[in-house]
Amino acid sequence: MLVHGDVHQLSALHVPGRDTFKLVDPDGLLAEAECDLGVMMRNDP
C-alpha cells in the first residue's frame, strides 16, 4: 500500500463537499497502512 510516511497538517488537504481529508506527498512509501498511524502516535502532529 502507498502510505505518506510523514503525516502533518501541511500535507492534509480537505476534500470539498465531504468531511474528510486526503494526504499528499510526492515521495510516498510502500508500507503497511499502520505505518501512517504509527507516525501519528509517535509524534503529535
N, C-alpha and C positions, 0 to 999 in steps of 0.2 A: 504494500500500500504506500502511496505517496503521502508523506507527512511534512509538516512545516519545520519542526526541529528547534525553533527559536520563537515561541509564541510571546507576543507583547501587543500592547494596544495600538501601536503604529502599523501593525501588519494585519489588522482585522478590519474588513470592510462590511458595512451594513448592507443587507440585501433589500433593495427598495420594495415596499409593499409587504414585507414579511418581518417577523420578529426574530430574525436570525442573522448570523454573520458568516462571512467566508474568510478564511486565512489565505493571504497571498505571500508568496516568496519565490523569487526567480531561481533559488537554489534549493529546491525541495530535496528530501531524503527518502530513500526506500527503507521502510522500517515497519514495525508493528504499530497499529493505531494507538496503543497505550503510550508510545514514545512522547507524543504531544501532551498527554495528561501528566506524565511524569515530570516534564519540564515545568508545567504549571504548579505542580505540588512542591517542587524543589525551590522554585523562585516565585515570589509574589509579583505577578505582572500588574 
